[in-house]
Amino acid sequence: MIKLDKQAKEQLISLYETKNIGLEGNILRLFDVEGDNEFEKYITKCIEEDKNTRRIRLSITKKIQSQNNELNELNEENIRILSELNETLEIVESDKLTYEVQNRELNEWKLENIRLTEELKNEMVKSEQARISAETAKENAENDLDIIQKRNQTELISIIVKVALWMIIGVGIITTLVYIITLVMDKDTQVISAAWANMFGILLTNAFSIVGTIMGIKYASKNDC
């Protein structure tokens, strides 16, 4: 136990009464009042005030702890909200980038489709022009081939007719020479003259027929050309 002299007790009581400052803590339970009623009252008041102070401090501490817990919870909630917000922003940014990429790819696809369409149109025009050129060339080739064939046929017929004409002329000349020789030699020319007359009739008939054939061929050739 702690014992104080009278002067120390008076100073403690005076300090409490004038400035409202008293002892605090467990030390109050260690003082020996020694039958001093005034000092005992002082210790009792200090103990009560200490209890009140402790109660207030405890209440304040609990309140502070409660506020701290609430602040911590709010902080955690803020952190969670910020995290969700960041995730949302990242998702939005990612979606934005994805949309931009898709939009860019779509634009590129549209441009490529337009380019391919134009190339296809050009190729179709070229193909149509090539087809027309091929058909024209085919028609020209067929016409040229037809003309060549007709010319060849005409030339061949002309050659045949000329050969036949020369053969007829040759036969006529030979027959005439034989007839003349027979006249010169004073032979019987009755049979030869009849044959010569028939021969010349045949030759004239064939000659006119050949001339008509030649004229028809030339007329036909002119019309075909």
Secondary structure, DSSP 8 states (H G I E B T S, - for coil): -B---HHHHHHHHHHHHHH-----SGGGGGB--TT-HHHHHHHHHHHHHHHHHHHHHHHHHHHHHHHHHHHHHHHHHHHHHHHHHHHHHHHHHHHHHHHHHHHHHHHHHHHHHHHHHHHHHHHHHHHHHHHHHHHHHHHHHHHHHHHHHHHHHHHHHHHHHHHHHHHHHHHHHHHHHHHHHHHHTT---HHHHHHHHHHHHHHHHHHHHHHHHHHHHHHHHHHH-
